[in-house]
Amino acid sequence: MSGQIIQSEIAEIPAVFSRIISNQKAFADAVALIKGRDINNVMIVARGTSAHAGLFLKTLIETELGLPVGLASPSAVSINGAKLNYRNSLVIGISQSGQSPDLLNYLKAASDGGALLITMTNDANSQMAKTADLHLDLQANPEKALAATKSYSAQLLTSLILVRTWSGNTKSLSNAGDLVANILQLNQISDSLIKEITQHSNLVFVGRGFALANAREGALKIQETSFKFVQGFSAADYIHGPMAAIDKNCTVFFLAPKASIIRGFEKAAAETRDRGASVIWLGSGGAVKSGETVINGCESDDEPLNCVVDATLIQILAVKLALSLGYNPDSSRGLNKVTLTH
């Protein structure tokens, strides 16, 4: 039971953010390429944790730029041999390693079909990086723990800076590293809270909009490190069926960053309470009732930035939960750091 590696990688996030923020020329070059083409749609190519970052990027582009954004089905190419017509399309590949064959095959087919390719990886020498018209280095340095932490946070911030540079939004992101450092210093996830969570056999993460990415990622992190089946839902999807399984044996985490719109959670939270589940709010927003636990997050007035910073909270939560259950969150059962899908 260690956890030293993953905890040290989480502690590196402020420095990773500083490196990303200082790399403004790469973002300016990416936007110059985009604006040099008649782009009218975007496709994101990713799997696993990187696909969760892709959800965040999808919401950002749709919200701040108004462009349609899809999440690719790599098997359309790698298994079914589809030929892609991607003229006027921007295709963004997101990966920690940049090695998975099905993603690479899809990106090549997209390029052959006329797409502009931009990639984000943590390895500037990876095949995915070399395939791109432009590569955005995640600046996270090697990540050794199996569960991605600093590379996921880097993908979120890289996505936010790319979209803000593209849209011309001048909200400052220069203090993102300091905001994460503050979250790390506050260390709000107590041993008593972890003990309370372990009393419930079923865990569910619920988010909406920008926070959906972290809801999905929170569920994955706990599955990877504590070997529990955990679900992550959009608040809208949650009330369309999955909520039927909620009872007093459940802890439901509502991911509500400050500046988020409360109406996305009101019905889901109310019905969760009625079913006797334990409710925990993660973030500084939400519709908290007396007696419910709140893990406060970033306090800025910029909801997407708050989501980027609050991702650190779900990472800390996963590590502490794994350690409390006697597991080593640096590794996992039967999983490899780099997963090659075809």
C-alpha positions, 0 to 999 in steps of 0.5 A: 500500500503505497500511493507515493507515485500518484500523489507526487504526480498530483502534486506536480499539477501546478508546475505542469500548468505553468509550463502549459500557460507559458507555451502561448505560441503553440496555441497561437499557431494552432488557431492560425491554422484553424482560421486559415481553413474553412472549418465548420465542424469538429471531431474529437478522437480519444478513449478512456480518460482522454475521452473524458477530457474530450467531453470537456473540449466538446462542451467548450467548443459548442458553448463558446464557439457554437460549432457542432462537435462529435466524438469519433467511433474509431472502430468505424475505420479500424474494424469497418474500414470506413472512408471519411469525408472530412473536408472543412473539418477539424479533427482533434486527437487526445491521448496520453501516450499517442500510441493506440492503433485504432486512434492512429488509423482513424486520424490517418483516415481523417487526414486522407479525407481532408481534415485538419489534424491537431493532437494533444499528447504527453509524448511529442515523439509519439506517432499521434504527435507526428501524424498531426498538422500541429501537436500540442504537448501536454508538458506533464513529463512522464506519468508513471502511476497507472491512473492518469492524473496530471496528464488529464488535468493537462488535457483540460487546461490545454483544451481551455486555452486552445478554445479561449485563444480561438474564440478571443476570450480574454479571461485570464487563466494565468493563475490556474496553477496557483488555484490548484496549489490552493486546493492541494493545500486545503486538503478538505477530504478528511479521513472521516469523510472517506470512512463515511463513503466506504460505508456505502457499497454503490457510488455514483458521480453526477455532473452536467455540462462542463462538469460531466467530464469530471463525473465520468473521470471520477467514476473511472479513477475509483474503478481503476484504484479501488476496484469498485463498479462506479457510474458517472452520469449526466444529471439529465441522463441520471433522472431518465432511468439510472436513478431507479437503482439509487437507495440508502446503500448509495453515495451520490457525488454531485459535481457542481463547480462555482458559477454553474447553473443550479437548475441542472441539478435540482430534480436529480438532487431532490429525488436522490435525497428522497431515496435515502442516498448520501449526497456529497457536493463536490465544488463550490456551487450546487443546491446544498441542503442542511446536513449534506457534505460539501467539498469546496472547489475553485472559487473563481467566476469562470465555470470551465476554469473551476472544472479544470481545477476541481479535477484535482479533487476527484483525483485526491478522493480516489487516492484516499479511498483506495488507500483506506481500502488497503489498495495501492493506487499507483497500480491496478489489477490486470491493466497496463499504463498504455492500452493498445486498442484495435 
